[in-house]
Amino acid sequence: MKRTIAFAFVLALLLVSAAAADTYPQLVGEWEGKTTGYNPDKGFVENTLDLEIQGQKDGAFYGVKTLKLIVNGKGLVENFCGTVTPDGKVLVSEVLDGYMSGFVKGDTMTLQYVEAGPKAKAFIHVFTRKK
């Protein structure tokens, strides 16, 4: 009897662990953030950046990024798609150029952006989910 109960308990733990391992963080919604980085034409810069994640299936998602340019007040809008792992690692490919990688934990997402080439750029973005 004790072995049966112990076996059932261990089996239940394994099933719960397996189900939890396949649960992806849900990212759909609006995220607002601050970005700091280096641009060879402008030096060190700070801006605000919004993400709208419009759809997600399991670990794949897509959306729109809006960079609010402080210099001229205009925004740059760009589509993106990406993936998130069950443990919160994020990888994003932008349509025009550049890649972001990082992590999400709860209502905070931190992404590092890089763009290669003669005018290479690097930024760090810290987003908070809008409620």
C-alpha positions in Angstrom: 0.0 0.0 0.0 2.8 2.4 1.0 4.6 1.6 -2.3 1.5 2.2 -4.3 0.9 5.6 -2.7 4.6 6.6 -3.1 4.6 5.5 -6.8 1.4 7.5 -7.4 2.9 10.5 -5.7 6.1 10.3 -7.8 4.1 9.8 -11.0 2.0 12.8 -10.2 5.1 15.0 -9.6 6.6 13.8 -13.0 3.4 14.6 -14.8 3.1 18.1 -13.3 6.8 18.8 -14.1 6.4 17.7 -17.7 3.3 19.9 -18.1 5.1 22.9 -16.6 8.1 22.4 -18.8 6.0 22.9 -21.9 4.3 26.1 -20.7 5.5 29.2 -22.6 5.4 32.7 -21.1 2.4 34.5 -22.6 3.7 37.7 -24.3 0.7 39.0 -26.2 -0.1 42.6 -25.3 1.6 46.0 -25.1 5.0 46.5 -23.6 6.6 49.9 -23.0 10.3 50.4 -22.5 13.4 52.5 -22.3 16.4 52.0 -24.5 20.0 53.0 -24.1 22.7 52.3 -26.5 25.4 53.4 -29.0 24.8 54.6 -32.5 28.0 55.7 -34.4 26.2 58.7 -36.0 24.8 60.0 -32.7 27.0 58.5 -29.9 25.2 57.3 -26.8 21.4 57.8 -27.0 18.3 57.1 -25.0 14.8 56.7 -26.3 11.4 55.2 -25.6 10.3 52.0 -27.4 7.0 50.2 -27.4 6.3 46.6 -28.5 2.9 45.3 -29.4 3.0 41.5 -29.5 -0.1 40.8 -31.6 -0.1 37.0 -31.7 1.5 33.9 -30.2 1.3 30.2 -30.7 3.3 28.1 -28.2 6.8 29.7 -28.3 6.4 31.7 -31.5 5.1 35.2 -31.7 4.9 38.3 -33.9 4.2 42.0 -33.5 5.1 45.7 -34.2 7.9 47.8 -32.6 7.5 51.6 -32.4 10.6 53.6 -31.6 9.7 57.1 -30.5 12.6 59.2 -31.8 13.3 62.0 -29.3 15.3 64.0 -31.8 12.5 64.8 -34.3 9.4 63.4 -32.5 8.7 61.0 -35.3 8.3 57.3 -34.7 9.9 54.4 -36.5 7.5 51.4 -36.9 8.8 48.0 -37.7 7.4 44.5 -37.8 9.2 41.6 -36.0 8.8 37.9 -35.1 10.4 35.9 -32.5 10.5 32.9 -30.1 10.4 32.4 -26.4 11.4 29.3 -24.5 9.5 27.9 -21.5 12.3 29.3 -19.2 11.9 32.8 -20.7 14.7 33.2 -23.2 13.7 35.5 -26.0 15.1 35.8 -29.6 13.6 38.4 -32.0 14.3 39.1 -35.7 13.2 42.5 -37.1 12.0 42.8 -40.6 14.3 45.7 -41.7 17.4 44.9 -39.8 18.8 43.8 -36.5 18.2 41.1 -33.8 17.2 41.2 -30.2 17.9 38.5 -27.5 17.2 38.4 -23.8 14.7 37.2 -21.3 11.3 37.7 -19.9 10.4 37.3 -16.2 6.9 38.2 -15.1 6.0 41.6 -16.4 9.5 42.6 -17.3 11.4 41.9 -20.5 15.0 42.8 -21.1 16.3 42.6 -24.7 19.7 43.4 -26.2 19.6 44.7 -29.8 22.5 44.4 -32.3 22.8 45.5 -35.9 25.9 44.6 -37.9 27.7 46.4 -40.7 29.7 49.6 -41.2 27.3 51.5 -38.9 26.9 48.8 -36.3 24.7 49.6 -33.3 24.0 48.1 -29.9 21.2 48.9 -27.4 19.7 47.4 -24.3 15.9 47.7 -23.9 14.0 47.2 -20.7 10.2 46.7 -21.1 7.3 46.6 -18.7 4.0 45.0 -19.7 1.2 47.7 -19.9 -1.8 46.7 -17.7 
